[in-house]
């Protein structure tokens, strides 16, 4: 390392690797952002704990920290939902339920509970 560059370094910051729990927290944040986008289209997204755990585990296995989480959420949730909205399979006022079925993540629409008077 050049002495000029070395002289500019004034401290060392050590980053700890992310735990599986950290990955799940980050996954929840990404899913929350997707839920906010869908609320604007009057679509509610419910996500099971199994889906959150699966996304966190897939990202953790890649060993690249939290970077893959965004892509995995997009591949498993955003893209299928977007295609279904475009194909008019989902419409305003629906509730979507993402759950883990074996090794797969499925998204189903469920009946919205009528508002109590």
N, C-alpha and C positions, 0 to 999 in steps of 0.2 A: 504494500500500500504506500502510496506517495506520502511523504512527510506533510505536505500541505493539507491533504485530505485527513490524515490521521490527527493533525492538530485541531481540526474542527469538531472532532467527536468529543463530546463532553460527558456523556453518560451512556450506559448500556441498559437497554430495556429487554427483559426476558419475558417472552410470551409463553404461557402455559398452554399445552394442547387442550382443545375443547373436549369436554366429557359428553357422553351420550345424553345426559340431562340438558347440557347446554344446547346441543343440537335440537332437542325437542322444543326448547324455549324459542329458539330462532325459527324453527318450523312453524310454531304457533303464531309468531309475528307475521310471517309471510302469508299464512292462511287468513289471518285477520285482515290483511290488506286486500286479499281476494274477496273476502266477505263484504268489505266496505264497497268495493266496485260493484258487486252483484246487488247490493241493497239499492244502489242508484237505479238499477233496472228492475226493482221490486221483486227480486229473487233472493230467497234466503238459503244459505248454505250451512248445513250442519255437518260437522266432521267428527267421526268417532276417534277415540283415543288410539285405536289400532292403526288408523291411517297416519296419525301424527307420529306414532312410534315407528311405523314402516318407513316413512319419508326420512326421519332422523337417522334410522339405521342404515338406509341406503347411502345417505350422504356421508355418514361416519365411515362406512366401508371403503369409500373412495379415498379416504385419507387426505383430502384437500381442505380440511377445515369446513367452514360453513358455506363456502362458495357454491357447491353443487345444489344446495337446498333450493335456491330460486329456480333452477332449471328443472329439478325433480317435481316441484310443485306445479310448474308450468306443464310439464309432460303428463303428469298423472291427474291433475285437476283442471287447470285453466283451459288447456287445449280441448279436452273432451267436452267441457261445458260450453266453450265458445262454439264448437262445431254443432252442438245440439241446439244452441240458441239460433245460429244461422239457419239450421235446417228446420226451425220452428217446432222442435221437440219439447222445448221448455218455453214457457211464456210468463208474462208478468203475474205476480201473485203466487208463484209456486215455491215449494220448499224442496230443496235438493238434499239428499242424505248420502254422504260419501262414507263408505265403510269398507273394511278389509274382509274379503272372502277368500280364504286360503292365501295364495300368494298374490292374488289380484286385488285391485282397488276398484270398487264399483260405485257408480253414481246413479242413484234412483230418485225419481221424484215421488214425493209423498203428498197426501192430502193435507192442506193447511187447515189447522184447527179453526173452526168458526169463532169469531170474537164473541165473548160473553156480553150479554146486555145488562 
